[in-house]
Amino acid sequence: MSESRVEIAICRLEEEQFTLESLATRAGVHPGRLESLMEYGLLEAREQAGARSLFDATSLDRLRVIERLRRDLGVNLAGIAVILEMRDRLTALQRELALWRARSQASSGFLPRQQP
């Protein structure tokens, strides 16, 4: 008897946005720290709504990584900048590799084995 597996992907049509204050609260940091991280170029607002900066969920994830590196591992801001840059490059390369693999498999007629 074969068992089929179905994967469901849920995506939001509307992306959650955070103000500087709400992002700071969600991450457990002082809003002033966010401002200094923005000045240093480690964190960027996705949108400006008048004088307010708006951030998305990826900013929250990035902020958590920054805080872990700073607080738990003792990395300074310059080191965090290098680590994040390398992390972003690695992610981009992984996406590009996945795209090349998919194209290669499609052109050769090879279909990846489905997992049970």
C-alpha positions as CSV (number, residue, x, y, z in Angstrom):
1,M,0.0,0.0,0.0
2,S,1.5,3.4,-0.9
3,E,1.0,6.4,1.2
4,S,0.7,9.8,-0.4
5,R,2.0,12.9,1.3
6,V,0.6,16.4,0.8
7,E,2.4,19.5,1.7
8,I,0.5,22.7,2.2
9,A,2.1,26.1,1.9
10,I,0.3,29.0,3.5
11,C,1.3,32.5,2.5
12,R,0.0,35.8,3.7
13,L,-1.3,38.3,1.2
14,E,-0.7,41.1,3.5
15,E,2.7,41.3,5.2
16,E,2.8,42.3,8.8
17,Q,4.5,45.6,9.4
18,F,6.0,47.0,12.6
19,T,6.8,50.5,13.7
20,L,10.2,51.1,15.3
21,E,8.6,50.9,18.8
22,S,6.6,47.7,18.1
23,L,9.6,46.1,16.5
24,A,11.7,47.0,19.6
25,T,9.0,45.6,21.9
26,R,8.7,42.3,19.9
27,A,12.5,41.9,20.0
28,G,12.9,43.0,23.6
29,V,15.3,45.8,22.9
30,H,15.2,49.6,23.5
31,P,14.1,51.7,20.5
32,G,17.3,53.7,20.8
33,R,19.3,50.5,19.9
34,L,17.2,50.1,16.7
35,E,18.0,53.7,15.8
36,S,21.7,53.1,16.3
37,L,21.5,49.8,14.3
38,M,19.8,51.8,11.5
39,E,22.5,54.5,11.6
40,Y,25.2,51.8,11.4
41,G,23.4,50.2,8.4
42,L,22.6,46.9,10.1
43,L,18.9,47.3,10.0
44,E,16.8,49.1,7.3
45,A,13.2,50.2,7.3
46,R,11.2,48.7,4.5
47,E,9.0,51.7,4.2
48,Q,8.7,55.3,5.4
49,A,5.3,56.5,6.4
50,G,5.9,60.2,7.1
51,A,8.3,60.4,10.0
52,R,7.6,56.8,11.0
53,S,9.8,53.9,9.9
54,L,8.0,50.6,9.0
55,F,9.6,47.2,9.2
56,D,8.6,43.8,8.0
57,A,8.9,40.3,9.6
58,T,12.4,39.8,8.0
59,S,13.6,42.8,10.0
60,L,12.4,41.1,13.2
61,D,14.3,38.0,12.3
62,R,17.4,40.0,11.4
63,L,17.2,42.0,14.6
64,R,17.1,38.7,16.6
65,V,20.2,37.5,14.8
66,I,21.9,40.8,15.5
67,E,21.0,40.7,19.2
68,R,22.2,37.1,19.5
69,L,25.5,37.9,17.9
70,R,26.0,41.0,20.1
71,R,24.6,39.8,23.4
72,D,25.3,36.0,23.5
73,L,28.5,35.8,21.4
74,G,30.0,39.2,22.1
75,V,30.4,40.3,18.5
76,N,30.9,44.0,17.9
77,L,28.9,46.0,15.3
78,A,31.6,45.8,12.6
79,G,31.8,42.0,13.1
80,I,28.0,41.7,12.9
81,A,28.0,43.6,9.7
82,V,30.6,41.2,8.2
83,I,28.7,38.1,9.4
84,L,25.3,39.4,8.1
85,E,26.8,40.3,4.7
86,M,28.3,36.8,4.4
87,R,25.0,35.2,5.6
88,D,23.1,37.2,2.9
89,R,25.6,36.2,0.2
90,L,25.3,32.5,1.3
91,T,21.5,32.7,1.2
92,A,21.6,34.2,-2.3
93,L,24.1,31.6,-3.5
94,Q,21.9,28.8,-2.1
95,R,18.9,30.2,-4.0
96,E,20.9,30.4,-7.2
97,L,22.2,26.9,-6.8
98,A,18.6,25.6,-6.3
99,L,17.5,27.4,-9.4
100,W,20.3,25.9,-11.5
101,R,19.6,22.4,-10.2
102,A,15.9,22.8,-11.0
103,R,16.8,24.0,-14.5
104,S,19.3,21.2,-15.0
105,Q,16.9,18.5,-13.9
106,A,14.1,19.9,-16.0
107,S,16.3,20.0,-19.1
108,S,17.5,16.5,-18.6
109,G,14.1,15.1,-17.9
110,F,15.2,13.9,-14.5
111,L,12.6,14.3,-11.8
112,P,13.7,14.3,-8.2
113,R,12.7,11.3,-6.1
114,Q,9.6,12.0,-4.0
115,Q,10.0,11.5,-0.3
116,P,7.6,8.9,1.3
